[in-house]
Amino acid sequence: MNFVHDFRNEKDIDALAEPFVHSDDRVDAILASTAEYLCDELGDEPPPWLDKVPAPKDPWFVAGIDSLMARAIVESPLRFRIRKIFLLENFLSEEYAEALVRRSSPV
């Protein structure tokens, strides 16, 4: 989430000038959707190379919890739904990122 935080603070569209190295269809799709979403926040056009990043073959419910699937379908921003990625509305929030860091840090 450091990239998201830094991008929001610096508001530098040039950070997306170069394509990332493709590795996994789901990860590539969520990275591209995140980049497009951040461009929308700034009111800038996403770089054209993002159009070339395909959706994964199967829909991806990021939370991985069946009981949250319907909620994720409703809450997912358009940029993510286009690529069949379904997540909760707080996915790109600072609070969510901080909670992830706390959960992954050793006690």
C-alpha positions in Angstrom: 0.0 0.0 0.0 3.0 2.3 0.1 2.6 3.1 -3.6 -1.0 4.0 -3.1 -0.2 6.3 -0.2 2.8 7.9 -2.0 0.8 8.4 -5.2 -2.1 10.1 -3.3 0.3 12.4 -1.5 2.6 13.3 -4.4 -0.1 13.2 -7.1 2.5 12.4 -9.8 1.0 10.7 -12.8 4.5 10.1 -14.1 4.8 7.3 -11.5 2.7 5.3 -13.9 4.6 6.1 -17.1 6.3 2.7 -17.4 4.4 -0.6 -17.5 5.0 -3.1 -14.7 6.4 -6.5 -15.4 3.5 -9.0 -15.8 3.6 -12.0 -13.5 0.2 -13.3 -12.5 -3.1 -12.6 -14.1 -5.0 -11.7 -10.9 -2.1 -9.6 -9.5 -1.6 -7.8 -12.8 -5.3 -7.1 -13.0 -5.6 -5.7 -9.5 -2.5 -3.5 -10.0 -3.8 -2.1 -13.3 -7.3 -1.5 -11.8 -5.7 0.2 -8.8 -3.6 2.5 -11.1 -6.7 3.4 -13.1 -8.6 4.1 -9.9 -5.9 6.4 -8.6 -5.8 8.3 -12.0 -9.6 8.7 -11.7 -9.1 10.2 -8.2 -6.7 12.8 -9.7 -8.9 13.5 -12.7 -6.2 12.3 -15.0 -6.4 9.9 -18.0 -4.7 6.5 -17.1 -1.7 5.7 -19.3 -2.7 3.7 -22.4 -0.6 0.7 -21.5 -3.0 -0.1 -18.7 -5.7 -0.9 -21.4 -3.5 -3.9 -22.4 -3.7 -5.6 -19.0 -6.4 -8.3 -19.2 -8.9 -9.5 -16.6 -8.1 -12.8 -15.0 -9.8 -15.8 -16.5 -12.1 -16.2 -13.5 -13.7 -13.6 -11.2 -11.6 -12.9 -8.2 -13.2 -12.1 -4.8 -10.2 -10.7 -3.0 -11.6 -11.2 0.5 -12.0 -14.9 -0.2 -15.0 -15.1 2.2 -18.1 -16.5 0.6 -20.4 -14.4 2.9 -18.8 -11.2 1.6 -19.3 -11.9 -2.1 -22.5 -10.1 -2.6 -21.2 -7.1 -0.7 -18.0 -7.1 -2.8 -20.1 -7.1 -6.0 -22.0 -4.0 -4.9 -19.0 -2.1 -3.4 -16.3 -2.8 -6.0 -15.4 0.3 -8.0 -16.0 0.2 -11.7 -12.3 0.0 -12.6 -12.1 -3.3 -10.6 -15.4 -4.8 -11.8 -14.4 -4.3 -15.4 -11.5 -6.7 -14.7 -13.7 -9.1 -12.7 -12.1 -8.1 -9.4 -14.4 -7.8 -6.5 -13.4 -6.2 -3.3 -14.8 -4.2 -0.4 -15.0 -0.4 -0.6 -12.3 0.1 2.1 -9.7 -1.8 0.0 -7.7 1.3 -0.8 -8.3 3.2 2.5 -5.4 4.2 4.7 -7.1 2.4 7.7 -7.3 -0.9 5.7 -3.7 -0.7 4.7 -2.6 0.0 8.3 -4.6 -3.0 9.6 -2.9 -5.2 7.0 0.5 -4.1 8.1 -0.4 -4.6 11.8 -1.7 -8.1 11.0 1.4 -9.1 9.1 3.9 -7.7 11.6 5.4 -10.1 14.1 4.3 -9.7 17.7 
